[in-house]
Amino acid sequence: MTIKRLQKSARMSQAVIHGGLVYLAGQVGTEGAGFKEQTHQALESIDKLLAASGSGKSHLLQATIWLADMADFPAFNAIWEAWIDRDNPPARSTGQVPMVSPGYKVEITIVAAVL
């Protein structure tokens, strides 16, 4: 079986494709930007990585959402629900965690099927 890695560095790959699946690294927005802006930026990064991987939003299988503050949960849900393919929503988990830097407000990790 082949393993394909996209946008790799010495530390990590932004996407790994294997066995008909694509695993995305946690996507974030610009550190220090507002919550909504960071969320939109992370989703834009996900769109680009899915396209480069031969996948798309209708093939999402699992999403893990990390929020720095659960008070942002309703705002996140509003943005998420406008972004996802409502006919094919993924399994999803959301939790509050301290981020690697206090300037980050949201991180999104995705697993999707490759078309």
Secondary structure, DSSP 8 states (H G I E B T S, - for coil): --EEEEEE-SS-EEEEEETTEEEE--B---TTS-HHHHHHHHHHHHHHHHHHHT--GGGEEEEEEEES-GGGHHHHHHHHHHHS-TTS--EEEEEE---SSTT--EEEEEEEE--
